[in-house]
Amino acid sequence: MKKSIVVLSLLLLGCSVGAYAQDTVRVSLQEFIDRGMENAGQLKYERQKVNIAENQVSQANAKRYLPEFNLSTQHGVVPGVTSSTDLSEDEYYLDPNLENDWEDWAVFTRAEVNAAQPLFTWGALSNVVKAAESAAVAAKEQFEQQQADLKVRLVELYQSHLLTQEIMRLLDEATGTINDIEKQLEEKQEEGAEDFDESDFFKFKIFKSEFATRATEVQESAAMTRRIWDYVMQSEEGTVYLPETRFLDPVPEELKEIDFYRMNAIKQRSEVKAIEAGIDAAEYGLRAQKSQTLPALVLGLRGSFANTPNRPRQSNPFIINNSNYLSASFGLVIRQNLDFLSINADIERRQLQHRQAKYLKEAAVDGIVLEINEIYKEASLSKVKVENTDEALVTSKKWLRQEQLDYDFGIGDTKDLIDAMQKELELRVKMKRDIFELNKNMIQLYRKSGLPITQMFNNEE
C-alpha cells in the first residue's frame, strides 16, 4: 500500500488540480482555452511581431510612390534695395551700384520642393514588397505556432485537473474504507476475537499514518494548482473555475496509421509554412538585390519659390533674384550604382541566405519525421497500457470484493484484505494515470501533426 501511495503522491505533484469553493463555475475545454489564450501575456507579445511585419509591408509599399519627396522652407527679415538710377524695379540687375535700403524691412519666405518617382527598376521595388509580404506570412505562421504550443499546455492543464479530481475521489473512498477496517479491527480487539492478530493491527496503524501523510501532500498540491487555475482564468475573488466534465476518460479518437500523421505534419505544421515563407522572402530579396546592378529610370521633379515684398522680381530670365522668384523643372533621370564589388558581395550573401532557408526546411522536415515516430510510439504504448491496466483493475476489484466478503463472514485474513485494497487502489490510480498519459501523448501527436487538438474531444475544427 505504501508503494501505491508514493506513486499517487509523485503523480499529483506534477498535475494540476481542481479547487472547491462555495461559488464555482464550470468551464468547457474550449472556454478554458479561449480564456487562457486571452489572458496570456506571452501571446500578446508575440502578436506585436506580426504587427511589426505587417507594418514593414506598408513601408515597402509606400516606397514605391514618391520615395523621395522633400519640402524645405526658410523665413526671415531682409532690407529692401535702392537704386540711384532711373531704372525700373524689374531692371535693377543692370545697376552695378545697387545698395541695401536699411530703412525698408520685409519678411522673406522661400520654399523648395524635390521629388523623385521611380518608373522602371527591373522589378527591384516589387520584389522588395513581395519579400516583405512573405516575411509577414512567416511571422503569422510563427505566431500560429506560439498559439498551438500554448493551446497544448492549456489542454494538458485541463486534463491534469480532471486527473486530480479523479484521484481526490479515490483518496476519499480509500479513507472511508480504511476507517471501516480500523473500526472492525478495534471491535475485534475489544471483543478478544480468536482470529485477531495484534501484529496485523500494528501494521495497519503504520499504514494508516503513512497514508494520512501522503494524503496531506496531495491536498497541498491541490491547493497550489488551484491558485494556478485562478491565475490562468484571472478569476474574481470568491469564484473558482472547474472543468465542465467530472471524469477523465480516454480520448475517443482512434489511433491511425503513422503515415497519416507524418504527411499531415509536413503539409500543415506552422513551422514548415513559416520556413517556406522565409524561402520566398529570401528569393524575392535576392531578385531585388540583383536589380541594383542595372540602371533605374526615375522621374525627377524640382520646384522653388521665394517672395519678399521689398525685393522686386527681375524680368531677365537669366537673372534670378534669390529673394523673389519662381522656378520649376522636371525630367527623366538614369541612376546607376557603380559600387559593383559591394553589390556582388550583397548578392552572394542573399544567395547564401536563400540556400540556408532551403536547408532549414529539409532539417525541419527531418526533425518532424523523428518527432512523429517518437510520439507515435509513445501513444501506441500508452494505448496498450490503458487496455492492460483495465484488465488488471477488473481482476483486482473481484479480488477485493471476495476478501471483503470473507472478512465480513469472519473467515478472511486482515493482511489479505489490506493487500487486496492496496492493489485495487494502486491499479485505480495507475489506470487514471495511464489514461492521462494516453491523452497527453495523443495531444502531442495531434500538435506535432498539425491537426486541431480540440477535434479529439468534441470534433471541433
C-alpha positions as CSV (number, residue, x, y, z in Angstrom):
1,M,0.0,0.0,0.0
2,K,2.9,2.3,0.8
3,K,4.2,1.9,-2.8
4,S,0.8,2.9,-4.3
5,I,0.6,6.0,-2.1
6,V,4.1,7.1,-3.1
7,V,3.2,6.7,-6.7
8,L,0.0,8.7,-6.1
9,S,1.9,11.5,-4.4
10,L,4.5,11.8,-7.1
11,L,1.9,11.8,-9.8
12,L,-0.1,14.6,-8.2
13,L,3.0,16.8,-7.7
14,G,3.2,17.1,-11.5
15,C,-0.5,17.6,-12.1
16,S,-2.9,20.4,-11.9
17,V,-5.8,20.0,-9.5
18,G,-9.3,21.5,-9.1
19,A,-10.4,23.8,-6.4
20,Y,-13.7,23.6,-4.4
21,A,-15.4,26.7,-3.2
22,Q,-18.9,27.8,-2.5
23,D,-19.1,29.7,-5.8
24,T,-17.8,27.5,-8.6
25,V,-18.1,28.0,-12.3
26,R,-17.8,25.0,-14.7
27,V,-16.0,25.7,-17.9
28,S,-15.7,23.6,-21.0
29,L,-12.4,22.8,-22.6
30,Q,-12.9,25.4,-25.4
31,E,-13.9,28.1,-22.9
32,F,-10.8,27.3,-20.8
33,I,-8.6,27.5,-23.9
34,D,-10.1,30.8,-25.0
35,R,-9.8,32.4,-21.6
36,G,-6.2,31.2,-21.1
37,M,-5.1,32.5,-24.5
38,E,-6.9,35.8,-23.9
39,N,-5.0,36.3,-20.7
40,A,-1.6,35.1,-21.9
41,G,0.9,37.9,-21.9
42,Q,3.4,36.0,-23.9
43,L,0.9,35.7,-26.7
44,K,0.2,39.4,-26.7
45,Y,4.0,40.0,-27.0
46,E,4.3,37.6,-30.0
47,R,1.3,39.3,-31.7
48,Q,3.3,42.5,-31.9
49,K,5.9,40.8,-34.1
50,V,3.1,40.1,-36.6
51,N,2.0,43.8,-36.4
52,I,5.6,44.9,-37.0
53,A,5.9,42.6,-40.0
54,E,2.7,44.0,-41.4
55,N,3.9,47.5,-40.8
56,Q,7.1,46.7,-42.9
57,V,4.8,45.6,-45.7
58,S,3.1,49.0,-45.6
59,Q,6.5,50.7,-45.6
60,A,7.7,48.7,-48.6
61,N,4.5,49.7,-50.5
62,A,4.9,53.3,-49.5
63,K,8.4,53.4,-51.0
64,R,7.0,52.6,-54.5
65,Y,5.4,56.0,-54.7
66,L,7.4,59.2,-54.4
67,P,10.1,57.6,-52.1
68,E,11.8,61.0,-52.2
69,F,9.6,63.9,-51.5
70,N,11.1,66.8,-49.6
71,L,9.8,70.3,-48.7
72,S,12.0,72.8,-47.0
73,T,11.1,76.4,-46.1
74,Q,13.1,79.4,-45.0
75,H,11.9,82.5,-43.3
76,G,13.4,85.8,-42.1
77,V,13.6,89.6,-42.4
78,V,15.7,91.4,-45.1
79,P,16.3,95.0,-46.0
80,G,15.0,96.4,-49.3
81,V,17.1,97.8,-52.1
82,T,17.5,101.3,-53.6
83,S,19.0,102.5,-56.9
84,S,20.3,105.9,-57.8
85,T,19.5,105.4,-61.5
86,D,16.2,105.8,-63.4
87,L,16.0,102.0,-64.0
88,S,12.6,100.3,-63.3
89,E,12.5,97.9,-60.4
90,D,12.5,94.8,-62.7
91,E,15.8,96.0,-64.2
92,Y,17.7,96.7,-61.0
93,Y,20.1,93.9,-62.0
94,L,21.6,96.5,-64.5
95,D,22.6,98.8,-61.7
96,P,26.2,98.0,-60.5
97,N,25.8,100.4,-57.6
98,L,22.6,98.9,-56.2
99,E,22.5,99.4,-52.4
100,N,20.6,98.0,-49.4
101,D,17.8,100.2,-48.0
102,W,18.2,99.8,-44.2
103,E,15.1,101.7,-43.5
104,D,12.9,99.3,-45.5
105,W,12.4,95.8,-44.0
106,A,10.2,93.0,-45.1
107,V,9.5,89.3,-44.3
108,F,11.5,86.9,-46.5
109,T,9.9,83.4,-47.4
110,R,11.4,80.7,-49.5
111,A,10.1,77.1,-50.2
112,E,11.9,74.3,-52.1
113,V,10.3,71.0,-53.3
114,N,12.3,68.0,-54.5
115,A,10.6,64.7,-55.6
116,A,11.6,61.6,-57.4
117,Q,9.3,58.8,-58.7
118,P,10.9,55.5,-59.9
119,L,9.4,54.5,-63.3
120,F,11.4,51.3,-64.1
121,T,13.7,49.5,-61.6
122,W,13.8,46.0,-63.2
123,G,11.5,44.7,-60.5
124,A,13.5,45.9,-57.5
125,L,10.6,47.7,-55.8
126,S,8.0,45.0,-56.5
127,N,10.4,42.3,-55.2
128,V,11.0,44.3,-52.0
129,V,7.3,44.4,-51.4
130,K,6.9,40.6,-52.1
131,A,9.8,39.9,-49.7
132,A,8.1,41.9,-47.0
133,E,4.8,40.2,-47.6
134,S,6.5,36.8,-47.4
135,A,8.2,37.8,-44.2
136,A,4.8,38.9,-42.8
137,V,3.4,35.4,-43.7
138,A,6.3,33.8,-41.8
139,A,5.6,36.0,-38.8
140,K,2.0,35.0,-38.8
141,E,2.9,31.3,-39.1
142,Q,5.3,31.6,-36.2
143,F,2.5,33.3,-34.2
144,E,0.3,30.3,-35.1
145,Q,3.0,28.1,-33.7
146,Q,3.0,30.0,-30.4
147,Q,-0.7,29.7,-30.2
148,A,-0.6,26.0,-30.9
149,D,2.0,25.4,-28.2
150,L,0.0,27.4,-25.7
151,K,-3.1,25.5,-26.6
152,V,-1.3,22.3,-25.9
153,R,-0.3,23.5,-22.4
154,L,-3.8,24.6,-21.7
155,V,-5.4,21.3,-22.8
156,E,-2.9,19.4,-20.7
157,L,-3.7,21.6,-17.8
158,Y,-7.4,20.9,-18.2
159,Q,-6.7,17.1,-18.5
160,S,-4.5,17.2,-15.4
161,H,-7.2,18.9,-13.5
162,L,-9.6,16.1,-14.4
163,L,-7.0,13.6,-13.3
164,T,-6.7,15.2,-9.9
165,Q,-10.4,15.3,-9.4
166,E,-10.5,11.5,-10.0
167,I,-7.6,10.8,-7.6
168,M,-9.1,13.0,-4.9
169,R,-12.2,10.9,-5.1
170,L,-10.1,7.8,-4.9
171,L,-8.5,9.2,-1.8
172,D,-11.9,9.9,-0.2
173,E,-13.1,6.3,-1.0
174,A,-9.8,4.8,0.4
175,T,-10.1,6.9,3.5
176,G,-13.6,5.6,4.1
177,T,-12.5,2.0,3.6
178,I,-9.5,2.4,5.9
179,N,-11.8,3.8,8.6
180,D,-14.2,0.9,8.3
181,I,-11.4,-1.6,8.6
182,E,-9.9,0.2,11.6
183,K,-13.3,0.2,13.3
184,Q,-13.7,-3.6,12.7
185,L,-10.2,-4.3,14.0
186,E,-10.9,-2.2,17.1
187,E,-14.1,-4.1,17.7
188,K,-12.3,-7.5,17.4
189,Q,-9.6,-6.3,19.8
190,E,-12.2,-5.2,22.4
191,E,-14.1,-8.5,22.0
192,G,-10.9,-10.5,22.2
193,A,-11.6,-12.4,19.0
194,E,-9.5,-15.6,18.4
195,D,-8.6,-14.6,14.8
196,F,-7.4,-11.2,15.9
197,D,-3.7,-10.7,15.2
198,E,-2.0,-7.9,17.2
199,S,0.9,-7.6,14.7
200,D,-1.6,-7.0,11.8
201,F,-3.2,-4.3,13.8
202,F,0.1,-2.5,14.4
203,K,1.0,-2.8,10.7
204,F,-2.4,-1.3,9.8
205,K,-1.8,1.6,12.2
206,I,1.5,2.4,10.5
207,F,0.0,2.1,7.1
208,K,-2.8,4.5,8.1
209,S,-0.3,7.1,9.3
210,E,1.7,6.9,6.1
211,F,-1.5,7.2,4.1
212,A,-2.5,10.3,6.0
213,T,0.8,11.9,5.4
214,R,0.6,11.3,1.6
215,A,-3.0,12.5,1.5
216,T,-1.9,15.8,3.1
217,E,0.8,16.2,0.5
218,V,-1.8,15.6,-2.2
219,Q,-4.1,18.2,-0.7
220,E,-1.4,20.8,-0.5
221,S,-0.5,20.1,-4.1
222,A,-4.2,20.5,-5.0
223,A,-4.3,23.9,-3.2
224,M,-1.2,25.1,-5.2
225,T,-2.7,24.1,-8.5
226,R,-6.0,25.8,-7.6
227,R,-4.0,29.0,-7.4
228,I,-2.6,28.2,-10.9
229,W,-6.1,27.8,-12.3
230,D,-7.1,31.1,-10.7
231,Y,-4.2,32.8,-12.3
232,V,-4.8,31.3,-15.7
233,M,-8.5,32.2,-15.6
234,Q,-8.0,35.6,-13.9
235,S,-10.8,34.6,-11.6
236,E,-12.5,37.1,-9.3
237,E,-12.2,36.7,-5.5
238,G,-14.6,34.0,-4.3
239,T,-15.0,32.4,-7.7
240,V,-13.4,29.1,-8.6
241,Y,-13.3,27.6,-12.1
242,L,-13.6,23.9,-12.5
243,P,-13.7,21.6,-15.6
244,E,-17.2,21.1,-17.0
245,T,-16.8,17.3,-17.0
246,R,-16.1,15.5,-13.8
247,F,-14.4,12.4,-15.2
248,L,-11.1,11.7,-17.0
249,D,-11.9,9.4,-20.0
250,P,-9.6,8.3,-22.8
251,V,-9.9,10.4,-26.0
252,P,-12.4,8.8,-28.3
253,E,-10.2,9.4,-31.4
254,E,-8.7,6.2,-32.7
255,L,-5.0,5.9,-33.5
256,K,-4.5,6.0,-37.3
257,E,-1.5,4.8,-39.3
258,I,1.7,6.7,-38.8
259,D,1.8,7.8,-42.5
260,F,-1.4,9.9,-41.9
261,Y,0.2,11.9,-39.2
262,R,3.6,12.2,-40.9
263,M,2.2,13.5,-44.2
264,N,-0.2,15.9,-42.5
265,A,2.6,17.3,-40.4
266,I,4.7,18.1,-43.4
267,K,1.8,19.9,-45.1
268,Q,0.2,21.6,-42.1
269,R,2.8,22.3,-39.4
270,S,3.1,26.1,-38.9
271,E,6.9,25.7,-38.6
272,V,7.1,24.3,-42.2
273,K,4.8,27.0,-43.5
274,A,6.9,29.7,-41.8
275,I,10.1,28.3,-43.3
276,E,8.5,28.1,-46.8
277,A,7.5,31.8,-46.4
278,G,11.1,32.5,-45.4
279,I,12.4,30.8,-48.5
280,D,10.1,33.0,-50.6
281,A,11.3,36.1,-48.8
282,A,14.9,35.2,-49.4
283,E,14.3,34.6,-53.1
284,Y,12.5,37.9,-53.6
285,G,15.3,39.6,-51.7
286,L,17.8,38.1,-54.0
287,R,16.0,39.3,-57.0
288,A,15.7,42.8,-55.6
289,Q,19.5,42.8,-54.9
290,K,20.3,41.7,-58.4
291,S,18.2,44.5,-59.8
292,Q,20.6,47.0,-58.3
293,T,23.3,46.1,-60.8
294,L,21.1,47.6,-63.6
295,P,20.3,51.2,-64.2
296,A,16.9,52.6,-62.9
297,L,14.7,55.1,-64.7
298,V,13.4,57.9,-62.4
299,L,11.2,60.9,-63.0
300,G,12.6,63.9,-61.1
301,L,10.7,67.0,-60.0
302,R,12.0,70.2,-58.6
303,G,10.3,73.4,-57.6
304,S,11.5,76.6,-55.9
305,F,9.7,79.7,-54.8
306,A,10.7,82.9,-52.9
307,N,8.8,86.0,-52.0
308,T,9.9,89.2,-50.4
309,P,7.7,92.3,-50.9
310,N,10.6,94.9,-50.8
311,R,12.8,92.9,-53.2
312,P,11.4,93.2,-56.8
313,R,11.5,90.2,-59.2
314,Q,13.8,90.7,-62.2
315,S,12.5,90.5,-65.8
316,N,15.6,88.8,-67.3
317,P,15.1,85.0,-67.3
318,F,18.8,84.5,-66.9
319,I,18.9,86.7,-63.8
320,I,17.4,85.3,-60.6
321,N,16.7,87.3,-57.5
322,N,17.2,84.8,-54.7
323,S,14.7,86.5,-52.6
324,N,11.8,86.8,-55.1
325,Y,11.5,84.2,-57.8
326,L,9.5,81.1,-59.0
327,S,11.1,78.2,-60.9
328,A,10.1,74.6,-61.6
329,S,11.7,71.7,-63.6
330,F,11.2,68.0,-64.2
331,G,12.9,65.4,-66.3
332,L,14.0,61.7,-66.6
333,V,17.0,60.6,-64.6
334,I,19.0,57.4,-65.0
335,R,20.5,56.1,-61.8
336,Q,23.3,53.6,-61.6
337,N,25.1,52.3,-58.5
338,L,28.7,51.9,-59.6
339,D,29.8,50.1,-56.3
340,F,29.8,46.7,-58.1
341,L,32.1,45.0,-55.6
342,S,29.7,45.8,-52.7
343,I,26.7,44.8,-54.8
344,N,28.2,41.5,-55.8
345,A,29.0,40.8,-52.1
346,D,25.4,41.5,-51.1
347,I,24.1,39.2,-53.9
348,E,26.4,36.4,-52.7
349,R,25.1,36.9,-49.1
350,R,21.5,36.8,-50.4
351,Q,22.2,33.6,-52.3
352,L,23.7,32.0,-49.1
353,Q,20.6,33.1,-47.1
354,H,18.4,31.5,-49.8
355,R,20.2,28.2,-49.7
356,Q,20.3,28.3,-45.9
357,A,16.5,28.7,-45.8
358,K,16.1,25.6,-48.1
359,Y,18.4,23.6,-45.9
360,L,16.4,24.7,-42.9
361,K,13.3,23.3,-44.4
362,E,15.0,19.9,-45.0
363,A,16.3,19.9,-41.4
364,A,12.8,20.8,-40.1
365,V,11.2,18.0,-42.1
366,D,13.8,15.5,-40.8
367,G,13.1,16.7,-37.3
368,I,9.3,16.4,-37.7
369,V,9.6,12.9,-39.0
370,L,11.6,11.9,-36.0
371,E,9.2,13.6,-33.6
372,I,6.2,11.9,-35.2
373,N,7.9,8.5,-34.9
374,E,8.8,9.1,-31.3
375,I,5.4,10.4,-30.2
376,Y,3.5,7.8,-32.2
377,K,5.5,5.1,-30.3
378,E,4.6,6.7,-27.0
379,A,0.9,7.0,-28.0
380,S,0.8,3.3,-29.1
381,L,2.4,2.1,-25.8
382,S,0.0,4.3,-23.8
383,K,-3.0,2.7,-25.5
384,V,-1.7,-0.8,-24.7
385,K,-1.0,0.2,-21.1
386,V,-4.6,1.5,-20.7
387,E,-6.0,-1.7,-22.0
388,N,-3.8,-3.9,-19.9
389,T,-4.3,-1.9,-16.7
390,D,-8.1,-2.0,-17.3
391,E,-7.9,-5.8,-17.3
392,A,-5.8,-5.9,-14.2
393,L,-8.2,-3.5,-12.5
394,V,-11.2,-5.7,-13.2
395,T,-9.4,-8.6,-11.6
396,S,-8.3,-6.6,-8.6
397,K,-11.9,-5.5,-8.0
398,K,-13.0,-9.1,-7.9
399,W,-10.2,-10.0,-5.5
400,L,-11.1,-7.1,-3.2
401,R,-14.8,-8.0,-3.3
402,Q,-14.0,-11.6,-2.3
403,E,-11.7,-10.6,0.5
404,Q,-14.3,-8.1,1.9
405,L,-17.0,-10.8,1.9
406,D,-14.6,-13.3,3.6
407,Y,-13.7,-10.7,6.2
408,D,-17.3,-9.8,6.8
409,F,-18.2,-13.5,7.4
410,G,-15.2,-13.9,9.7
411,I,-13.2,-16.3,7.6
412,G,-10.9,-13.8,5.9
413,D,-7.5,-12.6,6.9
414,T,-6.7,-8.9,7.7
415,K,-3.5,-9.0,5.8
416,D,-5.1,-10.4,2.6
417,L,-7.8,-7.7,2.8
418,I,-5.3,-4.9,3.1
419,D,-3.2,-6.3,0.3
420,A,-6.3,-6.5,-1.9
421,M,-7.3,-3.0,-1.0
422,Q,-3.8,-1.7,-1.7
423,K,-3.6,-3.4,-5.1
424,E,-7.0,-2.2,-6.1
425,L,-6.3,1.4,-5.1
426,E,-2.9,1.2,-6.8
427,L,-4.4,0.0,-10.1
428,R,-7.2,2.5,-10.0
429,V,-4.6,5.3,-9.6
430,K,-2.5,3.7,-12.3
431,M,-5.5,3.5,-14.6
432,K,-6.2,7.2,-14.3
433,R,-2.5,8.0,-14.8
434,D,-2.3,5.8,-17.9
435,I,-5.4,7.5,-19.3
436,F,-3.8,10.9,-18.6
437,E,-0.6,9.8,-20.3
438,L,-2.6,8.4,-23.3
439,N,-4.5,11.7,-23.7
440,K,-1.3,13.7,-23.2
441,N,0.5,11.7,-25.9
442,M,-2.4,12.0,-28.3
443,I,-2.5,15.7,-27.7
444,Q,1.2,15.9,-28.6
445,L,0.7,13.7,-31.6
446,Y,-2.0,16.0,-32.9
447,R,0.1,19.0,-32.2
448,K,3.2,17.6,-34.0
449,S,1.0,16.5,-36.9
450,G,-0.6,20.0,-37.3
451,L,-4.1,18.7,-36.5
452,P,-6.7,20.6,-34.4
453,I,-6.3,19.4,-30.8
454,T,-9.8,20.0,-29.7
455,Q,-11.0,17.8,-32.6
456,M,-10.1,14.8,-30.4
457,F,-12.6,15.8,-27.7
458,N,-15.5,17.4,-29.4
459,N,-14.8,17.2,-33.2
460,E,-14.2,20.9,-33.4
461,E,-12.1,22.2,-36.3
